[in-house]
């Protein structure tokens, strides 16, 4: 499909709406659509996305600001209609071949009412592409804008149900406000939230990103971290048994073991093979990830730090430790700690960790872990954000259906 995104400005201009437009444009391009952005300010930020600068689209263009000053006082000057004519012709030139026009806030705010009016005129023509009005903000329901709004044309375009348009809001609140403003059912308005680029937010190393994509780690709920070398004293087999019991309750739970084989004992290879056999026997293939299978050498500290940011909890079932640095690292990373009840770990973690005896059953430990995680609102929110608010999920759940005409409020 050919998709045209319209706004006053676009990336690399910094702003909430501009950021959303940038992510949408990349997502559409990722899925094979031809994408064009029309905006008054901005620049090309992705070689797959065509950027066309149309200065009169800019809410800060001198001609637009001059007219807005008069409109804010309730007066519609003749030059307003001249601007509408110019913008209408500019729109026609750029969107005649489009399948979809997606206008962000242009039909919600009064920042450039000439552009709003020109777009409305275009939607009334027979050849107009399908149009989506994307409402981030609503002038008519915002108290601070009321002195600048007046009855009649063109201000009423911001509270009118455009006949051919599909409405989208970014939240249920905006959906209710828009439905009341336009006098239409909630079902006429799709709610599509904004999202996050997890890789950018976490600032992960490129090597970490490859691990995440290869192992599909963002779908794990919860993700446990075991940042140790593969050696028997780390008691990794007990972690596998705990995870197997936990997956009876939380079937998407997973474990990442970051370390390579211990360097000083040739028997560690045999131990690793036993762990792989246990993983197979417990049905944990795809749930327990030994990074030693992917990369044999020690990972850099920067990648280990990435995993602390990604994980939901630390699981440390060591039989013995001289100290226990992972507990400190988990504390700085705000991770719940589930670890063996041994003196060094108790000394470091105090009452802020959850311990288990090494002779306890994995089922009992799993139940304890589940209870703690359920009661931890921070962990629960993090998992929900990763599950529902990544841009990839936003596209699959909402944007793709919207373009196909299957999205509902």
Buried (B, 14 or more C-beta within 10 A) or exposed (E): BBBBBBBBBBBEBEEEBBBBBBBBBBBBBBBEBBBBBBBBBBEBBBEBBBBBBBBBBBBBBEBBEBBBEEBBEEEBEEEBBEBBBBBBEBBBEBBEEBEBBBBBBBBBBBBBBBBBBBBBBBBEEEEBBBBBBBBBBBBBBEEEBEEBBBEEEBBEBBBBBBEEBBBBBBBEEBBBBBBEBBEEEBEBBBBBBBBBBBBEEBEBBEBBBEBBEEBEBBEBBBBBBBBBBBBBBBBBBBBBBBBBBBBEBBEEBBBBBBBBBBEEEEEBEEBBEEBBEBBEEBEBEEBBBBBBEEBEEBBEEEBBBBBBBBBBBBBBBBEEBEEBEBBEBBBEBEBBBBBBEBEBBBEBBEEEBBBBEEEBEBBEBBBBBBEBBEEBEEBBEBBEBBEEBBBEBBBEBBBBBBBEEEBEB
